[in-house]
Amino acid sequence: MTIRFTDCYEGYYTGQLVSLPNPEDEAAIVALGFATTDLDGPDGSAARALIEHAAEHVNMGFVAALNALHLDGTGVPENAVQAALTVNPAGDDNSLTFTAVAYGAGGNAITIEYVDPGAASASLGVVVSGPTITVNLATDVNSAITSTAAEVLTAIEASTAAVALITVAIDTSDAGNADDGSGVVTAMAVDTFAGGAGTGVGLAKKGCEYVNTTTGLAYRNTGTLAVPVWTGSVTTAAFASTSSTVNALSALHLFGSGAPVDYTDGTPLATGEGVAVPNALYSDITTNGSGGLWRNSGTQAQPVWTQLADAA
């Protein structure tokens, strides 16, 4: 498949033709909010024209680029941590520890449940729906549960959908001496992962700056895009060589939890008052929030935030 870019996008220029070897690439591009239409390529093959659904997708790409370089917030940035959960049924040598594959707070949405099928001779199985993992336990002819922790571990590791979300290990701190997961488990109600955290997970590139707007301290991501590690806690004066860049980025793009506040009479302060230049962008980054995008249709002194419509 070939893509002809009809607008600049993620480093590609207008009119550029790029070969994409996998059909899945097209689905990924469509998922970003773009549509594709067939046309004849220069080599006579079927090429694809990348057409924007709506103009805000250009802005969204711009926002992502800015966030990759600079973030700010009212507290200390959190290093990336994986969410985890230990399931320890009654009995010995039957405890398992589950850990989210991805770092960040998103892992806190994962849940696990052990289900007693309430029927004879049931087979052990794993069902995954979104972040929900259900383990249907095996039983004998008398409907008694027979699945051991080791067998549950094996079943989960055999599920492609499950291992995309979690890893699993035998909890050797459990009661019992075997420490091999040989103990039979019991039905367990839905339990939720916890502890996942991280500022800028999947957003902040290595070298990205973060400024604590409460204290004025600055930090730098010495980790990776997937696993940010924030190093610094120095005054922003130490970042003098890049302060003009930070100020410029802040003037163009802000973000926070919830919708931005318009200027009224100066009390309370509007979002970005005195900072956001006309046409600056604001993103709602609340977890499970709207993900909305707004544009400053006012002035730097008196911002008025207009929400951009979703693509049709």
Residue frames as qw, qx, qy, qz and C-alpha x, y, z in Angstrom:
[[0.000, 0.889, 0.458, 0.000, 0.00, 0.00, 0.00],
 [0.413, 0.184, -0.002, 0.892, 1.21, 3.52, -0.80],
 [0.129, -0.811, -0.455, 0.344, 0.15, 6.68, 0.99],
 [0.323, 0.476, 0.147, 0.805, 0.18, 10.07, -0.72],
 [0.255, -0.526, -0.486, 0.649, 0.16, 12.77, 1.94],
 [0.164, 0.733, 0.433, 0.498, -2.12, 15.64, 0.98],
 [0.240, -0.921, 0.084, -0.294, -0.99, 17.71, 3.98],
 [0.260, 0.519, -0.689, 0.433, 2.14, 17.86, 6.10],
 [0.833, -0.438, -0.044, -0.335, 1.90, 15.25, 8.82],
 [0.841, -0.466, 0.256, 0.098, 4.41, 13.88, 11.39],
 [0.410, -0.552, 0.535, 0.492, 7.46, 14.89, 9.34],
 [0.502, 0.314, 0.691, 0.414, 6.00, 13.99, 5.94],
 [0.038, 0.359, -0.125, -0.924, 5.53, 16.69, 3.33],
 [0.622, 0.508, 0.259, -0.537, 2.62, 17.44, 1.02],
 [0.693, 0.580, -0.305, -0.301, 2.62, 15.15, -2.00],
 [0.056, -0.517, 0.853, -0.043, 5.13, 12.70, -0.54],
 [0.879, 0.024, -0.348, -0.325, 4.54, 9.04, -1.42],
 [0.234, -0.495, 0.781, -0.299, 5.40, 6.51, 1.27],
 [0.672, 0.021, -0.695, -0.256, 5.15, 2.74, 0.93],
 [0.533, -0.385, 0.534, -0.531, 3.59, 0.97, 3.90],
 [0.256, 0.226, -0.923, -0.178, 4.22, -2.79, 3.85],
 [0.015, -0.216, -0.931, 0.293, 1.47, -3.86, 6.23],
 [0.214, -0.561, -0.587, -0.543, -2.31, -3.50, 5.72],
 [0.458, -0.639, -0.526, 0.324, -2.52, -2.75, 9.44],
 [0.319, -0.151, -0.024, 0.935, -0.76, 0.57, 8.80],
 [0.149, -0.376, -0.446, -0.799, -3.80, 1.85, 6.94],
 [0.516, -0.629, -0.573, -0.099, -6.07, 0.95, 9.87],
 [0.519, -0.420, -0.310, 0.677, -3.72, 2.74, 12.23],
 [0.140, 0.048, 0.172, 0.974, -3.83, 5.90, 10.12],
 [0.341, -0.503, -0.544, -0.579, -7.61, 5.78, 9.89],
 [0.565, -0.564, -0.551, 0.243, -7.74, 5.39, 13.68],
 [0.359, -0.220, -0.148, 0.895, -5.93, 8.71, 13.98],
 [0.226, 0.688, 0.374, -0.579, -8.90, 10.39, 12.34],
 [0.140, 0.474, -0.502, -0.710, -7.99, 10.27, 8.69],
 [0.820, 0.356, 0.369, -0.255, -9.85, 8.70, 5.78],
 [0.300, -0.328, 0.700, 0.560, -8.35, 7.09, 2.69],
 [0.699, 0.571, 0.175, -0.394, -9.55, 7.12, -0.90],
 [0.769, 0.068, 0.499, 0.394, -8.25, 5.17, -3.91],
 [0.358, 0.863, -0.143, -0.327, -6.42, 6.89, -6.75],
 [0.897, 0.370, -0.042, 0.236, -3.94, 5.87, -9.44],
 [0.556, -0.685, 0.226, 0.413, -0.35, 6.07, -8.31],
 [0.212, 0.793, -0.414, -0.394, 2.51, 7.22, -10.54],
 [0.101, -0.336, 0.913, 0.208, 3.53, 3.59, -11.09],
 [0.526, -0.046, -0.609, -0.591, 0.03, 2.55, -12.08],
 [0.337, -0.214, -0.877, 0.266, -0.63, 0.81, -8.80],
 [0.360, -0.776, -0.429, -0.291, -3.43, 1.71, -6.45],
 [0.297, 0.202, -0.433, 0.827, -2.15, 4.48, -4.20],
 [0.308, -0.695, -0.631, 0.155, -3.93, 6.07, -1.28],
 [0.090, 0.593, -0.021, 0.800, -4.64, 9.72, -0.69],
 [0.353, -0.352, -0.656, 0.567, -4.53, 10.76, 2.92],
 [0.127, -0.599, -0.305, -0.729, -7.44, 13.16, 3.48],
 [0.036, 0.030, -0.618, 0.785, -8.08, 14.98, 6.71],
 [0.143, -0.612, -0.777, -0.031, -11.51, 14.62, 8.26],
 [0.155, -0.955, -0.240, -0.074, -11.21, 18.03, 9.88],
 [0.343, 0.771, -0.283, 0.455, -8.63, 20.77, 10.34],
 [0.539, -0.744, 0.295, -0.262, -8.16, 20.13, 14.05],
 [0.977, -0.077, 0.062, 0.188, -6.10, 17.03, 13.32],
 [0.538, 0.589, -0.195, 0.571, -3.29, 19.30, 12.14],
 [0.269, -0.743, 0.277, -0.546, -3.53, 21.11, 15.47],
 [0.899, -0.394, 0.127, -0.140, -3.56, 17.82, 17.38],
 [0.882, 0.225, -0.100, 0.403, -0.32, 16.74, 15.70],
 [0.216, 0.690, -0.234, 0.650, 1.18, 20.10, 16.64],
 [0.606, -0.651, 0.194, -0.414, 0.06, 19.68, 20.25],
 [0.981, -0.159, 0.015, 0.107, 1.66, 16.24, 20.43],
 [0.673, 0.452, -0.178, 0.558, 4.94, 17.64, 19.13],
 [0.102, -0.725, 0.255, -0.632, 4.95, 20.39, 21.77],
 [0.805, -0.507, 0.139, -0.276, 4.12, 17.99, 24.59],
 [0.947, 0.103, -0.129, 0.276, 7.03, 15.81, 23.53],
 [0.483, 0.470, -0.236, 0.700, 9.37, 18.73, 24.27],
 [0.004, 0.241, -0.417, 0.876, 7.83, 20.52, 27.22],
 [0.469, -0.559, -0.666, -0.157, 5.34, 19.79, 29.98],
 [0.005, 0.328, -0.441, 0.835, 4.34, 21.71, 33.04],
 [0.571, -0.503, -0.624, -0.177, 2.17, 21.15, 36.10],
 [0.350, -0.785, 0.123, -0.496, 1.59, 22.21, 39.67],
 [0.807, -0.516, 0.281, -0.065, 3.56, 19.41, 41.33],
 [0.249, -0.560, 0.751, 0.247, 6.66, 17.26, 41.09],
 [0.704, 0.314, -0.462, -0.439, 6.64, 14.99, 38.02],
 [0.828, -0.262, 0.454, -0.198, 6.22, 11.27, 38.74],
 [0.008, 0.421, -0.855, -0.304, 8.64, 8.66, 37.42],
 [0.720, 0.072, -0.445, -0.527, 6.96, 5.91, 35.44],
 [0.306, -0.207, 0.866, -0.337, 5.75, 2.94, 37.50],
 [0.403, -0.092, -0.797, -0.441, 3.81, -0.15, 36.42],
 [0.683, -0.298, 0.166, -0.646, 0.51, -1.00, 38.07],
 [0.308, 0.185, -0.930, 0.073, 0.39, -4.38, 39.82],
 [0.744, -0.308, 0.063, -0.589, -1.88, -6.72, 41.73],
 [0.091, 0.234, -0.954, 0.161, -1.28, -9.80, 43.91],
 [0.771, -0.190, -0.227, -0.564, -4.11, -12.34, 44.01],
 [0.107, 0.297, -0.881, 0.353, -3.75, -14.55, 47.08],
 [0.722, -0.307, -0.381, -0.489, -6.65, -16.98, 47.58],
 [0.696, -0.512, 0.403, -0.301, -7.09, -18.96, 50.77],
 [0.988, 0.078, 0.068, 0.111, -4.59, -21.83, 50.95],
 [0.500, -0.632, 0.411, 0.426, -0.86, -22.34, 50.39],
 [0.377, -0.223, 0.662, 0.609, 1.37, -21.92, 47.32],
 [0.336, 0.583, 0.704, 0.229, -1.43, -20.45, 45.22],
 [0.012, -0.868, -0.145, 0.475, -0.65, -16.72, 45.10],
 [0.611, 0.391, 0.355, 0.589, 0.19, -14.90, 41.86],
 [0.132, -0.676, -0.044, 0.724, 1.50, -11.40, 41.22],
 [0.517, 0.642, 0.471, 0.314, 0.32, -9.63, 38.08],
 [0.264, -0.548, 0.084, 0.789, 2.09, -6.59, 36.61],
 [0.513, 0.800, 0.192, -0.247, 0.92, -4.27, 33.84],
 [0.752, 0.240, 0.259, 0.556, 3.07, -4.36, 30.73],
 [0.237, 0.711, 0.127, 0.650, 2.69, -0.64, 30.09],
 [0.334, -0.171, -0.444, 0.814, 3.93, 1.94, 32.55],
 [0.140, -0.214, -0.086, -0.963, 1.67, 4.68, 33.87],
 [0.402, 0.065, 0.532, -0.742, -1.72, 5.22, 35.46],
 [0.654, 0.178, -0.400, -0.617, -3.47, 3.52, 32.55],
 [0.430, 0.104, -0.894, 0.064, -2.55, 0.17, 34.08],
 [0.181, 0.009, 0.672, -0.718, -4.72, 0.97, 37.09],
 [0.658, 0.150, -0.064, -0.735, -7.76, 0.18, 34.93],
 [0.515, 0.176, -0.821, -0.173, -6.83, -3.50, 34.54],
 [0.674, -0.310, 0.398, -0.540, -8.92, -5.98, 36.53],
 [0.344, 0.188, -0.916, -0.089, -8.71, -9.73, 37.17],
 [0.724, -0.201, 0.270, -0.602, -11.39, -12.13, 38.35],
 [0.061, 0.143, -0.987, -0.044, -11.27, -15.88, 39.12],
 [0.667, -0.031, -0.053, -0.742, -14.66, -17.41, 38.31],
 [0.346, -0.026, 0.924, -0.159, -16.07, -20.68, 39.60],
 [0.299, -0.003, -0.626, -0.720, -18.12, -22.01, 36.65],
 [0.567, -0.026, 0.497, -0.657, -20.40, -23.93, 39.01],
 [0.880, 0.291, -0.139, -0.350, -20.46, -26.91, 36.65],
 [0.844, -0.278, 0.439, 0.135, -18.78, -30.28, 36.45],
 [0.748, 0.084, 0.450, 0.481, -15.72, -30.99, 34.31],
 [0.262, 0.959, 0.069, -0.084, -15.25, -27.37, 33.22],
 [0.770, 0.257, 0.004, 0.583, -12.05, -26.39, 31.42],
 [0.368, -0.628, -0.059, 0.683, -9.65, -23.66, 32.47],
 [0.443, 0.599, 0.398, 0.536, -9.90, -20.61, 30.21],
 [0.254, -0.444, -0.120, 0.851, -8.99, -16.94, 30.00],
 [0.261, 0.760, 0.514, 0.301, -11.24, -14.25, 28.52],
 [0.313, -0.302, -0.053, 0.899, -10.03, -10.69, 27.91],
 [0.161, 0.795, 0.509, 0.289, -12.35, -7.78, 27.19],
 [0.025, 0.913, -0.094, 0.396, -10.60, -4.43, 27.13],
 [0.072, 0.587, -0.649, 0.479, -8.75, -4.13, 30.45],
 [0.754, -0.286, 0.341, -0.483, -10.88, -6.87, 32.06],
 [0.368, 0.324, -0.869, -0.062, -9.30, -10.33, 32.45],
 [0.806, -0.230, 0.206, -0.504, -11.56, -13.19, 33.52],
 [0.145, 0.334, -0.931, 0.004, -10.10, -16.57, 34.50],
 [0.845, -0.123, -0.097, -0.512, -12.71, -19.33, 34.27],
 [0.286, -0.498, 0.800, -0.175, -11.45, -22.07, 36.57],
 [0.541, 0.106, -0.790, -0.266, -11.43, -25.80, 35.82],
 [0.656, -0.305, 0.414, -0.553, -13.50, -28.26, 37.86],
 [0.058, -0.153, 0.985, 0.062, -13.70, -32.01, 38.39],
 [0.297, -0.297, -0.810, -0.410, -16.73, -34.30, 37.96],
 [0.319, -0.592, -0.671, 0.311, -18.03, -33.11, 41.31],
 [0.094, 0.894, 0.223, 0.377, -17.81, -29.43, 40.27],
 [0.579, -0.728, 0.022, 0.367, -14.92, -28.80, 42.67],
 [0.293, 0.917, -0.266, -0.050, -12.27, -26.34, 41.46],
 [0.938, -0.099, 0.135, 0.304, -9.03, -28.04, 40.38],
 [0.502, 0.758, -0.082, 0.408, -6.98, -25.20, 38.85],
 [0.677, -0.444, -0.138, 0.571, -3.66, -24.48, 40.53],
 [0.041, -0.895, 0.077, 0.437, -1.89, -21.12, 40.50],
 [0.328, -0.371, 0.669, 0.553, 0.73, -22.56, 38.15],
 [0.347, 0.408, 0.790, 0.300, -1.99, -23.65, 35.76],
 [0.125, 0.914, 0.328, -0.205, -3.60, -20.22, 35.88],
 [0.208, -0.722, 0.370, 0.547, -0.19, -18.69, 35.10],
 [0.359, -0.055, 0.788, 0.497, 0.23, -20.99, 32.10],
 [0.284, 0.663, 0.685, 0.099, -3.27, -20.23, 30.82],
 [0.025, 0.930, 0.097, -0.353, -2.72, -16.49, 31.05],
 [0.244, -0.585, 0.541, 0.553, 0.65, -16.71, 29.30],
 [0.368, 0.184, 0.826, 0.386, -1.04, -18.67, 26.51],
 [0.227, 0.826, 0.508, -0.084, -3.51, -15.82, 25.91],
 [0.463, 0.325, 0.191, 0.802, -2.18, -13.30, 23.39],
 [0.164, -0.785, -0.242, -0.546, -4.66, -10.68, 24.59],
 [0.678, -0.717, -0.139, 0.077, -3.72, -11.19, 28.24],
 [0.734, -0.241, 0.073, 0.631, 0.06, -11.01, 27.77],
 [0.287, 0.579, 0.211, 0.734, -0.40, -7.79, 25.82],
 [0.360, -0.813, -0.109, -0.443, -1.73, -6.31, 29.07],
 [0.610, -0.696, 0.312, -0.215, 0.11, -8.10, 31.88],
 [0.480, 0.353, -0.787, 0.159, 2.92, -10.35, 33.02],
 [0.809, -0.473, -0.022, -0.348, 2.41, -12.91, 35.77],
 [0.366, 0.429, -0.757, 0.330, 4.70, -14.56, 38.32],
 [0.702, -0.410, -0.579, 0.057, 4.34, -16.94, 41.25],
 [0.256, -0.797, 0.227, -0.498, 4.29, -15.06, 44.55],
 [0.678, 0.099, -0.666, 0.296, 6.91, -16.90, 46.60],
 [0.062, -0.289, 0.515, -0.805, 6.07, -14.92, 49.73],
 [0.733, -0.261, -0.246, -0.578, 2.81, -16.86, 50.00],
 [0.642, -0.406, 0.572, -0.309, 2.31, -19.38, 52.81],
 [0.974, 0.197, 0.108, -0.041, 3.65, -22.85, 52.06],
 [0.528, -0.584, 0.496, 0.366, 7.07, -24.28, 51.32],
 [0.732, 0.315, 0.521, 0.307, 6.78, -25.37, 47.71],
 [0.008, -0.709, 0.137, 0.692, 6.79, -21.84, 46.19],
 [0.200, -0.080, 0.787, 0.578, 5.85, -23.36, 42.84],
 [0.467, 0.116, -0.160, -0.862, 2.19, -22.41, 42.44],
 [0.267, -0.035, -0.951, -0.155, 1.07, -26.00, 43.06],
 [0.148, 0.284, 0.713, -0.624, -1.74, -24.91, 45.39],
 [0.088, 0.564, 0.745, 0.346, -5.33, -24.95, 44.13],
 [0.030, -0.107, 0.053, -0.992, -6.89, -21.50, 43.81],
 [0.137, 0.541, 0.760, -0.332, -10.41, -20.42, 44.71],
 [0.185, 0.764, 0.454, 0.419, -12.92, -18.12, 43.07],
 [0.337, -0.357, -0.194, 0.849, -11.94, -14.48, 43.61],
 [0.229, 0.866, 0.395, -0.204, -14.06, -11.38, 43.06],
 [0.506, 0.736, 0.074, 0.444, -12.98, -8.72, 40.60],
 [0.540, -0.669, -0.015, 0.510, -9.85, -6.97, 41.82],
 [0.404, 0.906, 0.051, 0.118, -8.18, -3.92, 40.33],
 [0.716, 0.174, -0.132, 0.663, -4.55, -3.12, 39.64],
 [0.245, -0.963, -0.099, 0.049, -3.02, -0.17, 41.51],
 [0.608, -0.577, 0.225, 0.497, 0.16, 1.83, 41.79],
 [0.595, 0.400, 0.384, 0.582, 0.60, 2.73, 38.14],
 [0.089, -0.915, -0.112, 0.377, 1.88, 6.27, 37.73],
 [0.589, -0.048, 0.360, 0.722, 4.06, 8.48, 35.60],
 [0.182, 0.805, 0.081, -0.559, 4.10, 11.99, 34.21],
 [0.325, 0.693, -0.415, -0.492, 4.24, 12.16, 30.42],
 [0.553, -0.086, 0.821, 0.114, 4.11, 8.39, 29.79],
 [0.514, 0.448, 0.670, 0.293, 3.89, 7.90, 26.02],
 [0.172, 0.951, 0.253, 0.036, 4.08, 11.66, 25.58],
 [0.179, -0.928, 0.296, 0.141, 7.38, 13.11, 26.81],
 [0.830, 0.448, -0.255, 0.213, 10.38, 12.25, 24.68],
 [0.764, -0.313, -0.130, 0.550, 13.81, 11.79, 26.22],
 [0.359, 0.077, 0.034, 0.929, 15.16, 15.25, 27.01],
 [0.203, -0.714, -0.464, -0.483, 11.66, 16.70, 27.45],
 [0.105, 0.202, -0.455, 0.861, 11.48, 19.45, 30.06],
 [0.397, -0.658, -0.628, -0.122, 8.92, 19.66, 32.85],
 [0.093, 0.345, -0.291, 0.887, 8.43, 22.84, 34.87],
 [0.286, -0.542, -0.732, 0.298, 6.68, 22.84, 38.25],
 [0.043, 0.635, 0.226, 0.738, 4.69, 26.06, 37.95],
 [0.573, -0.776, -0.249, -0.082, 4.16, 26.16, 41.73],
 [0.688, -0.602, 0.107, 0.391, 7.82, 26.10, 42.78],
 [0.304, 0.887, -0.289, -0.196, 9.57, 27.12, 39.58],
 [0.487, -0.439, 0.732, 0.188, 11.73, 23.98, 39.66],
 [0.657, 0.517, -0.353, -0.420, 12.57, 22.29, 36.38],
 [0.724, -0.198, 0.661, 0.005, 13.10, 18.63, 35.50],
 [0.396, 0.520, -0.589, -0.474, 14.32, 16.70, 32.46],
 [0.959, 0.039, 0.154, -0.236, 13.25, 13.27, 31.20],
 [0.027, -0.621, 0.771, 0.140, 16.35, 11.08, 31.27],
 [0.612, 0.059, 0.780, -0.117, 14.26, 7.97, 30.60],
 [0.136, 0.101, 0.774, 0.611, 12.32, 7.11, 27.48],
 [0.401, -0.158, -0.291, -0.854, 9.00, 7.95, 25.87],
 [0.697, -0.285, -0.605, -0.260, 7.46, 4.79, 27.35],
 [0.716, -0.483, -0.396, 0.313, 9.22, 5.01, 30.73],
 [0.124, 0.828, -0.119, 0.533, 9.93, 8.64, 31.71],
 [0.686, -0.404, -0.347, 0.495, 12.42, 9.23, 34.52],
 [0.050, 0.937, 0.099, 0.331, 12.48, 12.81, 35.73],
 [0.704, -0.184, -0.191, 0.659, 15.85, 14.21, 36.83],
 [0.194, 0.608, 0.077, 0.766, 16.49, 17.71, 38.06],
 [0.453, -0.785, -0.400, 0.136, 14.70, 19.68, 40.74],
 [0.445, -0.139, -0.008, 0.885, 16.79, 22.73, 39.96],
 [0.165, 0.694, 0.255, -0.653, 15.60, 26.31, 39.63],
 [0.642, 0.671, 0.356, 0.105, 14.52, 27.34, 36.18],
 [0.011, 0.930, -0.297, -0.218, 17.42, 29.82, 36.22],
 [0.499, -0.383, 0.725, 0.280, 19.67, 26.82, 35.55],
 [0.562, 0.413, 0.675, 0.239, 17.71, 26.33, 32.34],
 [0.062, 0.738, 0.001, -0.672, 18.47, 29.86, 31.14],
 [0.079, -0.295, 0.693, 0.653, 19.68, 28.66, 27.77],
 [0.061, -0.286, -0.881, -0.372, 16.30, 27.06, 27.08],
 [0.075, 0.463, 0.593, -0.654, 13.99, 29.38, 29.03],
 [0.306, 0.369, -0.201, -0.854, 13.01, 31.31, 25.91],
 [0.328, 0.012, -0.852, -0.408, 12.01, 28.02, 24.28],
 [0.122, -0.341, -0.869, 0.338, 9.97, 27.03, 27.34],
 [0.168, 0.468, 0.294, -0.816, 8.20, 30.38, 27.36],
 [0.329, 0.265, -0.500, -0.756, 7.49, 30.15, 23.64],
 [0.276, -0.128, -0.937, -0.171, 6.05, 26.66, 24.00],
 [0.031, -0.421, -0.730, 0.538, 3.87, 27.71, 26.94],
 [0.232, 0.411, 0.009, -0.882, 2.56, 30.63, 24.92],
 [0.398, 0.191, -0.644, -0.625, 1.50, 28.29, 22.11],
 [0.682, -0.176, -0.665, -0.249, 0.12, 25.33, 24.03],
 [0.294, -0.356, 0.619, -0.636, -1.25, 24.77, 27.50],
 [0.608, -0.178, -0.730, -0.256, -3.01, 21.81, 29.06],
 [0.219, -0.253, 0.626, -0.704, -4.74, 20.86, 32.28],
 [0.026, 0.266, 0.954, -0.134, -7.61, 18.96, 33.87],
 [0.202, 0.699, 0.612, -0.310, -10.98, 19.93, 32.48],
 [0.384, 0.768, 0.345, 0.380, -12.10, 22.76, 30.23],
 [0.401, 0.089, -0.141, 0.901, -10.14, 26.04, 30.20],
 [0.093, -0.746, -0.499, 0.432, -11.55, 29.14, 31.92],
 [0.338, 0.682, 0.296, 0.578, -12.39, 32.21, 29.82],
 [0.226, 0.022, -0.252, 0.941, -11.46, 35.75, 30.82],
 [0.135, -0.782, -0.603, -0.085, -14.25, 37.65, 32.55],
 [0.101, -0.968, 0.004, -0.231, -13.18, 40.51, 34.81],
 [0.293, 0.642, -0.596, 0.383, -9.84, 39.17, 35.86],
 [0.270, -0.280, 0.773, -0.501, -11.15, 37.22, 38.89],
 [0.742, -0.444, 0.394, 0.313, -10.49, 34.35, 38.86],
 [0.026, -0.582, 0.582, 0.567, -7.64, 34.34, 36.40],
 [0.843, 0.411, -0.069, -0.340, -8.48, 32.91, 33.02],
 [0.894, -0.076, 0.341, 0.279, -6.57, 29.90, 31.76],
 [0.663, 0.247, 0.265, 0.655, -3.38, 31.17, 30.17],
 [0.004, 0.981, 0.190, 0.034, -4.08, 34.80, 31.08],
 [0.140, -0.911, 0.354, 0.157, -0.98, 36.80, 30.18],
 [0.489, -0.371, 0.748, 0.254, 0.65, 33.68, 28.69],
 [0.564, 0.326, 0.733, 0.195, -1.40, 32.14, 25.87],
 [0.014, 0.294, -0.335, -0.895, -1.05, 34.10, 22.64],
 [0.675, 0.363, 0.064, -0.639, -3.98, 34.36, 20.19],
 [0.815, 0.322, -0.395, -0.275, -4.68, 30.98, 18.53],
 [0.040, -0.416, 0.866, -0.275, -2.76, 29.13, 21.27],
 [0.695, -0.136, -0.631, -0.317, -4.08, 25.64, 22.00],
 [0.399, -0.382, 0.628, -0.548, -5.28, 24.06, 25.23],
 [0.594, 0.010, -0.773, -0.223, -5.76, 20.29, 25.76],
 [0.723, -0.436, 0.250, -0.474, -7.81, 18.55, 28.44],
 [0.457, 0.370, -0.807, 0.063, -5.52, 15.71, 29.59],
 [0.605, -0.305, 0.488, -0.551, -7.73, 14.43, 32.41],
 [0.052, -0.115, 0.989, 0.077, -7.54, 10.62, 32.67],
 [0.103, 0.449, 0.885, 0.065, -10.70, 9.28, 31.02],
 [0.114, 0.593, 0.233, -0.762, -11.69, 12.90, 30.36],
 [0.592, 0.707, 0.233, -0.308, -12.98, 14.51, 27.20],
 [0.652, -0.038, 0.443, 0.614, -9.61, 14.85, 25.49],
 [0.305, 0.890, 0.338, -0.002, -11.00, 18.13, 24.15],
 [0.532, 0.018, 0.159, 0.831, -8.97, 20.73, 22.29],
 [0.035, 0.915, 0.339, -0.214, -9.57, 24.49, 22.54],
 [0.517, 0.357, 0.133, 0.766, -8.15, 27.53, 20.72],
 [0.195, -0.565, -0.299, 0.744, -7.64, 30.99, 22.20],
 [0.280, 0.646, 0.511, 0.493, -9.88, 33.19, 20.09],
 [0.230, -0.954, -0.168, 0.097, -9.24, 36.12, 22.43],
 [0.295, 0.832, -0.355, 0.307, -6.03, 37.92, 23.28],
 [0.581, 0.155, -0.648, 0.467, -3.02, 37.13, 25.44],
 [0.078, -0.204, 0.461, -0.860, -4.34, 39.47, 28.12],
 [0.613, 0.077, 0.366, -0.696, -7.95, 38.25, 27.87],
 [0.037, 0.118, -0.943, -0.308, -8.08, 34.64, 26.61],
 [0.734, 0.152, 0.201, -0.630, -11.39, 33.27, 25.31],
 [0.228, -0.245, 0.927, 0.169, -11.28, 29.54, 24.66],
 [0.730, 0.291, -0.126, -0.606, -13.24, 28.08, 21.73],
 [0.660, -0.164, 0.733, -0.001, -13.53, 24.30, 21.62],
 [0.260, 0.365, -0.682, -0.578, -12.68, 22.70, 18.29],
 [0.855, 0.078, 0.085, -0.506, -15.33, 20.35, 16.96],
 [0.629, -0.196, 0.744, 0.107, -14.69, 16.64, 16.70],
 [0.091, 0.224, -0.732, -0.637, -14.23, 15.16, 13.26],
 [0.735, 0.127, -0.005, -0.666, -17.43, 14.15, 11.51]]
